[in-house]
Structures are given as C-alpha cells and as structure tokens.
C-alpha cells in the first residue's frame, strides 16, 4: 500500500508538467523492461531510445524499437499529456513524419489515437504503468541527466578511443570530397538544359533562401531568369531597383498588403511604388504560396533579396559569369600561399558587400520599423553556404567539363582554407558522437564532411546506430 502511495505521489509530481523528467526517464530507460507493451497491447522492446534532439522536431532521433515483433526505426516524441500531440500541431508537421512511438505519462481513453502527417496511427507508450523504482532523484536535476545523455559518444567515437586523430580526419576529408563531387554531379546533370550562368544564378538563389525558403527561391530564379534580370539592370539605378525587386517581392507575396506596417516615410513610399509596379505586371505569385518560417531577423527573405540585387547590379556592365571566373582565376596564383584564406575572404565579402546607405541594412521586412543597428545583408556565414552549395559545386562541374585542372585544384584548396558557417544542429551532433580527442579543424571541409557523414550514416534509418558501418570504415582508414 505504501509503495503504491509513493508511486502515485511520484506520478502526481511528474504530472506537474515537467516534460524534461519524462525525457530523462526515456533517455536513461528508467522503466520496467520486461513485459513492456504499448497502449494498444503490442509487445515493445527498446533496442536504442534514440539521440536527444535539442532543436526543433521530435525529442529523440534515430530510435530502434521492436513493436509487435517488427523492427521500427525512427523518432520518438514525448509529452506529459496525450492531447499535446494535437495541441502542438505535430500531426500536420512533416518534421514529425518519422515518429514511430509517442511516449506519454498517462494515456486517456477519451483522447483519440495520434496519427502522423500521412494519417497512419502511431503506437503509444504509457510511462505511468512501467516506471522503475527509485526515480525520485530525477526530480532534482532532470536537465543535468539530459545533458549527460546528450554528450554520450556514438560507437564511432568509442572506436577511436586511445588512438590518434588521423583516422577521423581522413574519414571526414573523404566525406567532404564525396559531398563536393555529388553536388558537382547534380549540377552536371542539369548542364544540358541550362547555361552555366543560369545554373549558378539558381544555386545562388537557393543558397540564399535559408533552408525553409530554398525551394521558393530556386523557383523565383526560374520565374525571372538571369537574362531577363540582366536586361532590367541595364537602366538607371532607381528604375532597375524597382523593376527587379518588385518582381521578386511580388512573386513571393511580400507586397500583398495595401500598406506596409513600418512607419519610415521613405520605405513606405518604396513599398507603394513596388506594389504598384508588381500589380501593373499582372503576374500571379509563385505556387505553392510562399510561407514565412520562423527564423532569425537577419535571415529574412527580404534582406537576402535586396543583398542579391546589389551583388548583381555591381556586375551589370560585365558578363556576370565571367566576373565570377575572374575572381577565382585571380586567387589561383595564391593557391599554395598562406595568404589565400584572407584574399579569398576579401574577394567573396567584397562581391556581396551592401552599400552603407542601403536602408535595408537596418530592415527585416516592410512590416517592421528599422532596427537600431544594421549590418550586411549577406554576411560571412551565408557566404560560406554560398561557396559550399553554389560556387564550389558549379565551378567544379565547370572545371571537370572543360578539363581545367588548375581551377579544380583551387576549389579543393578553398575547401580547406575557408572558414565554415556557424555550427548547426547536425554538426554539433556529429562532434559529440565522434568524440574527437583534439579540436577538429575549423574549416569548410570539416563542416561539409560532418554533414555528409550525418547524411550517410546518422540520418539513415536503414542501419541505425547499433548496426552502423562507420566504425568499420574508420578502422579501415587506420590501416
């Protein structure tokens, strides 16, 4: 009786809404393992609870489960209340499409079974029926337990303990080269249908689009191809600015409101002029409709588009593609020199420089007043993404197509010397799993290699961590 009362008291404490406690219970598997069943009665065996996800999306990634005797690999989402799945809109969110188990503290018969975006029912586990003894300590520091779990290395990292870093660096370098070649191959596959200049233009748009906007920005580049934009850039600056940006903003649906939300007189006038210009064209917006995604203010699509306009306008009197080739050929003389990094950064940042008088340096959108402090519309982090996803793939395909070995060597050298973009969830995840004994080189090649390893191994539901072949690959790299 006393044990039951203590158990109920613990459950009531958990019901206070501390979801982190439930996450810690799942992470450390502080549950009764024998005879575990889902709410629907299917036998459940947890082979691997998944990696803790601190970013947007499901709480645990790449879990490995046996449900009803069938192996399931995917994500796990945890809630105190079953109704939270629908309250948070997970059923219609593609980010939750790979959820294979919904873990709740207590199931409720009156709450309908949860389902994924595709409509399939997701099995549910009720923790209250399988809590292990001695959980009271979790209530003191569940976040500490989660941090310790989040920092655990993977089998790949454990396989390198006590050995030098050479094998890990070799695997990362090989993965980075694979990633660059795959991107170049993808560009080459589109070569017949488009000119190299148009392809570079599209890849630039896509790279500037930030992940939620990449597809819409690529579609925008196809709606208004480079040759048409270059024709518009040939007029006086004010006319060119309005003609180009009215098209880009209008097609994305950024000029739909009759009046902007900002109060700056000059910007209000510019909004009205652009909107009038767009409406006079009589063109429809892009389909599917552009949707604004949660993002940092500096990543707003408006800022990126104005920054790209300045980049293109600066080369209006020349062949834009040849200007890019000229930048690269100018760096080739420094290919094996220590000054290559600084020279490349200076050239790239200069190519995307925003004039100091540009009002959008302090703007996020037409719906907000200017910020107190401004900055470059296309900064160093975004330039790194442009180099990795547009410049290197396009010109690597171009060099291979034309047999330009010098250009190819320069591009791989830039891979090594240029700095990476800011760390993201995938690179942070990989560094924890790989457990490097020494800090990894902070360059574009390392980052791209980590992203490729994550894509090929950690984001693959075909293998899972327990069966991952990456440790074998690392052992082979040491011999």
Legacy VTK file of the C-alpha trace (Angstrom):
# vtk DataFile Version 3.0
C-alpha trace
ASCII
DATASET POLYDATA
POINTS 479 float
0.000 0.000 0.000
2.811 2.390 0.965
4.683 1.553 -2.227
1.580 2.246 -4.288
1.045 5.550 -2.492
4.656 6.570 -3.116
4.344 5.628 -6.764
1.179 7.709 -7.109
2.886 10.665 -5.420
5.738 10.431 -7.916
3.299 10.300 -10.814
1.489 13.358 -9.489
4.817 15.186 -9.295
5.553 14.256 -12.890
2.090 15.427 -13.892
3.050 18.909 -12.723
4.223 19.369 -16.284
7.958 18.752 -16.131
8.406 17.163 -19.538
12.183 17.132 -19.072
11.723 14.477 -16.370
9.923 12.223 -18.839
12.641 12.827 -21.416
15.309 11.865 -18.870
13.373 8.707 -17.943
13.204 7.709 -21.603
16.839 8.638 -22.326
18.193 6.532 -19.469
15.477 3.878 -19.869
14.416 4.050 -16.219
11.435 1.846 -16.933
10.483 -1.767 -16.412
11.927 -3.545 -19.446
10.199 -6.918 -19.157
6.658 -7.305 -20.432
6.596 -3.795 -21.883
3.551 -3.125 -24.072
2.078 -0.218 -25.985
-1.315 1.218 -25.084
-2.737 -0.919 -27.887
-1.290 -4.095 -26.341
1.634 -4.737 -28.719
4.846 -6.052 -27.121
7.530 -3.346 -27.073
11.284 -3.720 -26.804
13.592 -0.702 -26.817
16.845 -1.532 -28.588
18.020 2.087 -28.649
15.980 5.047 -27.291
17.391 7.465 -29.880
19.604 10.525 -29.708
18.295 13.517 -27.767
17.254 16.329 -30.113
17.656 19.845 -28.708
16.497 21.521 -31.909
13.033 21.780 -33.455
11.338 18.455 -34.141
10.853 15.187 -32.234
12.526 14.762 -28.843
14.624 11.733 -29.864
16.021 10.845 -33.282
17.012 7.504 -34.800
15.485 5.243 -32.156
15.416 1.476 -32.731
12.387 -0.398 -31.409
10.670 -3.760 -31.737
6.896 -3.231 -31.743
4.791 -6.337 -32.102
7.899 -8.197 -33.229
8.513 -5.760 -36.101
11.639 -3.607 -36.097
10.846 0.110 -36.267
13.472 2.797 -36.718
12.606 6.451 -36.441
11.839 9.225 -33.965
10.209 9.323 -30.529
8.093 12.216 -29.248
7.375 12.647 -25.533
4.525 14.532 -23.856
3.053 14.717 -20.382
-0.485 14.653 -21.808
-1.581 12.698 -24.922
-3.580 15.697 -26.135
-0.351 17.705 -26.545
0.367 15.922 -29.849
-2.623 17.616 -31.474
-2.311 20.817 -29.451
1.194 21.309 -30.853
0.114 20.502 -34.420
2.533 17.585 -34.833
0.117 15.535 -36.924
0.294 18.039 -39.784
4.012 18.794 -39.420
6.347 16.977 -41.875
9.126 17.177 -39.258
7.226 14.528 -37.272
6.581 12.185 -40.187
9.171 9.666 -38.940
7.824 9.373 -35.380
7.415 5.671 -34.558
6.428 5.973 -30.879
4.541 8.560 -28.824
5.504 8.367 -25.139
3.113 9.892 -22.585
2.894 9.843 -18.823
-0.696 8.647 -18.757
-2.933 7.568 -21.614
-6.557 8.704 -21.707
-9.315 6.757 -23.414
-11.150 9.926 -24.386
-8.130 11.222 -26.330
-8.080 9.870 -29.887
-5.040 7.912 -31.016
-2.392 10.163 -32.530
-1.552 9.955 -36.208
1.205 11.207 -38.474
1.002 13.614 -41.408
0.278 10.646 -43.664
-2.627 9.530 -41.486
-1.016 6.412 -40.028
-1.625 5.678 -36.348
1.424 5.996 -34.105
1.864 3.489 -31.245
1.762 4.994 -27.765
3.570 4.033 -24.545
2.175 4.962 -21.129
5.118 5.578 -18.765
2.990 5.534 -15.598
2.495 1.777 -15.999
6.184 0.932 -16.304
8.188 3.351 -14.150
11.211 1.777 -12.473
11.750 2.189 -8.702
13.950 4.976 -7.361
13.027 7.777 -9.739
12.619 10.498 -7.128
16.167 11.758 -7.709
15.222 12.706 -11.247
13.063 15.498 -9.924
16.160 17.326 -8.630
18.095 17.717 -11.885
16.446 16.210 -14.977
18.208 18.695 -17.262
21.576 17.577 -15.898
20.715 13.976 -16.724
19.669 15.006 -20.220
22.910 16.930 -20.742
24.941 13.886 -19.749
22.930 11.743 -22.152
23.222 14.292 -24.966
27.029 14.261 -24.641
27.388 10.490 -24.963
29.639 9.425 -27.852
28.429 7.029 -30.510
30.016 3.697 -31.391
32.022 5.589 -33.997
33.612 7.816 -31.361
34.207 4.961 -28.935
36.026 3.008 -31.642
38.726 5.695 -31.742
39.450 5.947 -28.015
43.160 5.696 -27.293
44.130 6.259 -30.916
45.354 9.278 -32.827
43.078 11.654 -34.736
44.410 10.731 -38.182
41.722 8.157 -38.973
38.883 10.504 -38.056
40.362 13.364 -40.078
40.857 11.069 -43.072
37.230 9.908 -42.954
35.952 13.495 -42.611
38.118 14.668 -45.521
36.915 11.780 -47.673
33.298 12.528 -46.804
33.777 16.209 -47.681
35.248 15.310 -51.069
32.349 12.929 -51.682
29.881 15.687 -50.821
31.539 18.151 -53.198
31.595 15.609 -56.040
27.956 14.652 -55.513
26.915 18.280 -55.669
29.023 18.801 -58.792
27.468 15.709 -60.379
23.998 17.072 -59.611
24.938 20.340 -61.329
26.399 18.496 -64.322
23.148 16.556 -64.692
21.341 19.874 -65.291
24.016 21.212 -67.631
22.277 20.395 -70.918
19.090 22.237 -70.069
20.633 25.458 -68.772
23.671 27.654 -69.289
26.344 27.596 -66.549
25.472 31.213 -65.738
21.778 30.425 -65.183
22.675 27.404 -63.049
24.993 29.495 -60.872
22.237 32.106 -60.582
19.715 29.470 -59.465
22.144 27.935 -56.970
22.854 31.372 -55.538
19.144 31.965 -55.018
18.752 28.540 -53.442
21.704 29.094 -51.086
20.363 32.484 -50.035
16.935 31.049 -49.380
17.805 29.597 -45.963
16.541 26.058 -45.568
12.774 26.849 -45.309
12.944 29.127 -48.361
15.381 27.247 -50.608
12.734 25.765 -52.926
10.813 29.033 -53.226
13.979 30.980 -54.014
15.014 28.458 -56.686
11.546 28.792 -58.230
11.946 32.568 -58.145
15.212 32.298 -60.105
13.429 30.242 -62.753
10.453 32.599 -62.937
12.804 35.535 -63.566
15.883 34.046 -65.264
19.262 35.747 -65.310
18.993 37.022 -68.887
15.731 38.853 -68.074
17.089 40.321 -64.840
20.276 41.484 -66.568
18.124 43.334 -69.113
16.319 45.116 -66.262
19.622 46.019 -64.596
20.708 47.978 -67.664
18.572 51.032 -66.863
19.110 53.811 -64.301
19.655 52.597 -60.738
16.247 53.598 -59.370
14.391 52.022 -62.279
16.460 48.821 -62.075
15.954 48.537 -58.321
12.196 48.880 -58.610
11.840 46.616 -61.643
13.855 43.748 -60.159
12.828 43.899 -56.505
9.146 44.497 -57.293
9.173 41.251 -59.276
10.995 39.256 -56.607
8.994 40.614 -53.679
5.710 40.414 -55.574
6.168 36.821 -56.716
6.851 35.788 -53.113
3.671 37.504 -51.949
5.550 40.144 -49.950
3.585 43.036 -51.485
0.036 41.849 -50.813
-0.929 44.365 -48.118
-2.177 47.756 -49.278
0.021 49.482 -46.722
3.238 48.323 -45.029
3.498 48.018 -41.275
6.601 50.182 -40.976
6.339 53.940 -40.481
9.572 55.139 -42.123
8.426 57.584 -44.815
10.984 56.561 -47.438
10.289 52.860 -47.039
6.529 53.362 -47.126
6.919 55.220 -50.422
9.157 52.471 -51.805
6.669 49.782 -50.785
3.825 51.580 -52.563
5.896 52.059 -55.716
6.978 48.413 -55.797
3.442 47.185 -55.156
2.026 49.383 -57.927
4.738 48.147 -60.300
4.018 44.500 -59.441
0.258 44.839 -59.825
0.732 46.527 -63.208
2.634 43.464 -64.439
-0.479 41.344 -63.872
1.529 38.270 -62.912
0.440 35.678 -60.337
2.554 34.886 -57.271
4.524 31.680 -57.040
2.684 28.444 -56.356
2.671 26.858 -53.897
2.248 30.047 -51.922
5.336 31.264 -50.095
5.120 30.709 -46.335
7.250 32.631 -43.883
9.087 30.293 -41.489
10.450 31.004 -38.001
13.934 32.446 -38.462
16.323 34.990 -37.036
15.595 38.534 -38.211
18.870 38.718 -40.170
17.748 35.702 -42.215
14.614 37.387 -43.546
13.955 36.719 -47.250
13.617 40.442 -47.906
17.164 41.151 -46.733
18.567 38.326 -48.840
16.810 39.558 -51.984
17.977 43.147 -51.597
21.510 41.882 -50.956
21.399 39.739 -54.097
20.166 42.705 -56.120
23.254 44.694 -55.106
25.506 41.741 -55.983
24.046 41.514 -59.488
23.859 45.263 -60.024
27.577 45.662 -59.262
28.388 43.436 -62.277
25.762 44.912 -64.608
28.302 46.259 -67.102
30.120 42.934 -67.464
29.373 39.278 -68.076
28.367 38.189 -64.565
29.568 34.594 -65.002
32.934 35.757 -66.328
33.237 38.087 -63.334
32.965 35.028 -61.087
35.529 33.158 -63.175
37.822 36.165 -62.913
37.564 36.167 -59.122
38.604 32.532 -58.991
41.436 32.868 -61.502
42.779 35.845 -59.537
43.024 33.599 -56.473
44.756 30.786 -58.345
48.140 32.485 -58.039
47.800 32.261 -54.256
46.586 28.657 -54.273
49.526 27.334 -52.239
50.239 30.524 -50.297
49.268 31.321 -46.681
47.531 34.491 -47.895
44.907 32.506 -49.836
42.401 32.464 -46.975
42.449 36.227 -46.397
42.466 37.009 -50.113
39.526 34.681 -50.748
37.513 36.136 -47.859
38.201 39.667 -49.059
37.123 38.828 -52.605
33.974 36.980 -51.539
32.853 39.513 -48.959
33.522 42.293 -51.452
31.341 40.535 -54.009
28.376 40.642 -51.617
29.038 43.980 -49.952
25.984 46.096 -49.155
26.409 49.873 -49.619
26.386 51.784 -46.347
23.476 53.950 -47.487
21.145 50.992 -48.148
18.151 51.368 -45.750
17.610 47.595 -45.714
20.812 47.220 -43.683
18.552 48.125 -40.741
15.382 46.458 -42.022
13.888 42.994 -41.607
10.653 43.442 -43.550
8.239 46.132 -44.687
6.067 45.221 -41.709
8.572 46.350 -39.058
10.272 49.653 -38.343
14.042 49.868 -38.866
16.268 48.326 -36.210
18.662 50.450 -34.173
21.665 48.574 -35.529
22.156 47.254 -39.023
24.553 45.023 -40.879
25.494 43.372 -44.138
22.540 41.814 -45.928
24.651 38.796 -46.892
27.171 38.111 -44.138
30.118 35.756 -43.784
28.061 32.752 -42.616
25.759 32.969 -45.622
28.733 33.475 -47.942
30.179 30.194 -46.607
26.912 28.491 -47.543
27.007 30.079 -50.999
30.566 28.829 -51.519
29.732 25.296 -50.337
26.414 24.928 -52.145
26.777 27.100 -55.237
30.277 28.286 -56.119
32.294 25.114 -55.498
29.746 22.646 -56.998
29.098 24.782 -60.087
32.700 25.599 -60.883
33.874 22.090 -60.005
31.461 20.752 -62.629
32.618 23.513 -64.993
36.304 22.648 -64.429
35.733 18.928 -64.933
33.666 19.588 -68.056
36.397 21.769 -69.550
39.388 19.837 -68.229
40.596 22.802 -66.140
42.787 21.005 -63.580
44.101 24.262 -62.071
40.599 25.506 -61.291
39.680 22.125 -59.803
42.733 22.189 -57.508
41.932 25.747 -56.430
38.369 24.801 -55.483
39.542 21.922 -53.297
42.114 24.234 -51.733
39.395 26.768 -50.909
37.517 23.933 -49.243
40.425 23.596 -46.811
41.239 27.230 -46.054
37.839 28.948 -45.948
36.016 29.152 -42.607
32.761 27.235 -42.105
29.359 28.688 -41.458
28.217 28.814 -37.841
27.757 25.365 -36.233
24.303 23.866 -36.674
22.388 21.040 -35.017
23.854 18.379 -37.326
27.496 19.405 -36.920
27.126 19.743 -33.134
25.515 16.296 -33.050
28.365 14.767 -35.058
31.090 16.284 -32.902
29.517 14.768 -29.790
29.087 11.352 -31.400
32.595 11.229 -32.886
34.277 12.379 -29.639
37.364 13.921 -31.288
40.395 13.752 -28.995
41.614 17.071 -30.377
39.615 20.048 -31.695
38.689 19.470 -35.315
39.997 21.921 -37.932
37.560 24.812 -38.242
37.226 24.957 -41.980
34.639 24.398 -44.673
35.922 20.916 -45.477
35.469 19.680 -41.903
31.945 21.030 -41.721
30.926 19.605 -45.075
32.463 16.255 -44.136
30.498 16.126 -40.877
27.289 16.940 -42.745
27.944 14.160 -45.254
28.673 11.599 -42.520
25.450 12.610 -40.779
23.520 12.198 -44.026
25.076 8.854 -44.954
25.099 7.224 -41.528
23.379 9.042 -38.642
20.341 10.101 -40.628
19.860 6.689 -42.212
17.050 4.561 -40.854
18.431 1.602 -42.813
21.288 0.927 -40.399
20.741 2.678 -37.091
23.485 3.259 -34.531
23.752 -0.369 -33.413
24.432 -1.654 -36.933
26.282 1.398 -38.256
29.192 0.635 -40.562
31.047 3.894 -39.818
33.275 2.339 -37.090
34.381 -0.299 -39.626
35.163 2.450 -42.117
37.274 4.221 -39.510
39.154 1.043 -38.670
39.889 0.581 -42.367
41.174 4.165 -42.553
43.742 3.424 -39.846
45.366 0.548 -41.716
LINES 1 480
479 0 1 2 3 4 5 6 7 8 9 10 11 12 13 14 15 16 17 18 19 20 21 22 23 24 25 26 27 28 29 30 31 32 33 34 35 36 37 38 39 40 41 42 43 44 45 46 47 48 49 50 51 52 53 54 55 56 57 58 59 60 61 62 63 64 65 66 67 68 69 70 71 72 73 74 75 76 77 78 79 80 81 82 83 84 85 86 87 88 89 90 91 92 93 94 95 96 97 98 99 100 101 102 103 104 105 106 107 108 109 110 111 112 113 114 115 116 117 118 119 120 121 122 123 124 125 126 127 128 129 130 131 132 133 134 135 136 137 138 139 140 141 142 143 144 145 146 147 148 149 150 151 152 153 154 155 156 157 158 159 160 161 162 163 164 165 166 167 168 169 170 171 172 173 174 175 176 177 178 179 180 181 182 183 184 185 186 187 188 189 190 191 192 193 194 195 196 197 198 199 200 201 202 203 204 205 206 207 208 209 210 211 212 213 214 215 216 217 218 219 220 221 222 223 224 225 226 227 228 229 230 231 232 233 234 235 236 237 238 239 240 241 242 243 244 245 246 247 248 249 250 251 252 253 254 255 256 257 258 259 260 261 262 263 264 265 266 267 268 269 270 271 272 273 274 275 276 277 278 279 280 281 282 283 284 285 286 287 288 289 290 291 292 293 294 295 296 297 298 299 300 301 302 303 304 305 306 307 308 309 310 311 312 313 314 315 316 317 318 319 320 321 322 323 324 325 326 327 328 329 330 331 332 333 334 335 336 337 338 339 340 341 342 343 344 345 346 347 348 349 350 351 352 353 354 355 356 357 358 359 360 361 362 363 364 365 366 367 368 369 370 371 372 373 374 375 376 377 378 379 380 381 382 383 384 385 386 387 388 389 390 391 392 393 394 395 396 397 398 399 400 401 402 403 404 405 406 407 408 409 410 411 412 413 414 415 416 417 418 419 420 421 422 423 424 425 426 427 428 429 430 431 432 433 434 435 436 437 438 439 440 441 442 443 444 445 446 447 448 449 450 451 452 453 454 455 456 457 458 459 460 461 462 463 464 465 466 467 468 469 470 471 472 473 474 475 476 477 478
